Amino acid sequence: MFDLDLENIAQIGTTFLIVAFFLVALYKKRLKINKRKNDAEQDYMHWL
C-alpha cells in the first residue's frame, strides 16, 4: 500500500469532479438532441 498525502487526495478529487462534470454536461447535451427519445431515456433512468 502506498500512503496518500493530502496533495494526491486533492488532485484525485479535482480530477474526479472535472470528469463527473464533463460526463453530466455531455449527457444533458445528448438529452437535448434526443428529445424524441425522451420516454426511453426516462425509462432507462428509472432502472438506475
PEQUI-V885268 format. One record per pair of residues at least 12 apart in sequence whose C-alpha atoms are under 7 Angstrom apart, sorted by the first residue. I is the first residue (numbers start at 1). GAP is how many residues later the second one is. Records with the same first field share a line. If there is no record, write none. Layout:
I: GAP + GAP
This chain:
none
